[in-house]
Amino acid sequence: QVQLVESGGGLVQTGGSLRLTCTASGRTFSSLGVGWYRQAPGKEREFVAGVTPSGNSQSYGDSVRGRFTVSRDDAVNTAYLQMNSLTPEDTAIYYCAASRFSYKHDYALNDYRGQGTQVTVSS
């Protein structure tokens, strides 16, 4: 069983940056694709970014492409989401989730899911 724990959320001003981390327990992290997702109040949860098990391939949602960067360090069982040029529209709870071989774009379909970390961007 793999447990995922997100951290790094907080309050930041418009234009600022945050780096989220997703730390996994267990020995199988390197075989997992990891995705980041977010849910704003009153909105559906959406896919933000994902990274393959090898780390060679990343994908991004349209609303964050060019501002966010997803990466991973298998030596410490951690995935990262670097968020730059933040706006109030980025305010949400951010979740990470993982699945063997490839993350799923639908958060609920992933094998393992974290509890989320709050990101608030003030105007």
Disulfide bonds with the S-S distance in Angstrom:
Cys22-Cys96 2.08
